[in-house]
Amino acid sequence: MKTDVIEAGGSSMPAYGGAAARGLPGESKRWYAVHCKPRQDARAEEHLANQGYELFRPRVRVRMHQADGARDRVESMFPRYLFIRLDALTENWGPIRSTRGVAGLVRWGDHVPTVPEEVIESLRRRTDEEGCLDLTGQNPYQPNDRVRITEGPFAGYQALYLANSGRERVIVLLSILQQSQQITLPAHAITRE
């Protein structure tokens, strides 16, 4: 499903429905997704926070392997997006679209969809005090772990895990016909033996 963004001259109010439209006490605050300009997530977050909006921009800590060694880096979990909690009945949404770094609110046609509270809370539970999800130690395999290949032409063969090769690929050592051969596979194509 394609998402659109409210542009600078577009409508700033969502198509309402449910409890927020009826104005039930305590139920008019909802989470929405904000679409940011390229590489301006942090800028948008800073300027929206300065205006007093409640925000959540989950980040991930990842390990980047470079020629001079591995370095941890923090980046947005959802590049070009952050979440904002708004009262659909009383808050002025107009300043959001003119905030530095903001492209607009995510919308489907004329409807600005909400992000379920459970999604935000689930993300918050997984992040540390800095709002980061740590993915630096997420590799379930150690070098020389025995693995079984589950997909592709070598499905069913045993191998030794050697290393990761990028984000979604692994290198394994496969013995075929009394010769060892390094092969690169999708990370999901192996399982622990």
Steps between C-alpha positions, in 0.01 A plus 500: 500500500649837399528767765484867427621798697307815580683767305565854616172631361289192577245431767645445845205326665438126480182326402370411844322197630456303818550624855707802399219633285247453779726678745503233768703618800864398490471329163565783258883472500624273222834419339560601138796457266692805383686480169831689516714654231801288393760463779313748721334268754701642791439857388125441474501333842686791659276769351175316577617441859579873531134564413389274785381196305530151648728300268657159459777432249631149557863447409720194455862451597672296231857383453659614177800305376753717323858453384633658821280287730148476630315807626160535659266749338159633602243554226125536471310173518262645241705743289300815411225422754420577861186476711306787651221482758222746431161587637274485198247736658700780658853518357588720207659279236589791272852569636607140441519523123708820510749368756861473384580146389134395464352407163153443650279246670464159341155460350295275278301730277319739734539272801787538748528150650587445863781278621364257763611578856609135535754542218659804666507332842651183355779704337559699820534182707776379269704821508753611761506830692637677189210376287722252314445136415843335520564281196877482545492157664207345318697232314385163639801317351865488598778404259524120457142437625347200324202605286265330259416659166122516464449655156647497153703236315691403817190455718554221752880525507693575817751785502704715734398861553791735424372859499231743392530647154296818506168540676307207358768251395735254668814313396517130582760233439349204318681169450408328174690210345774529763563865417407804708340790319391837636156600377284804567132445581202703615508518883155340520625194306685350796399369840697381800584130482 
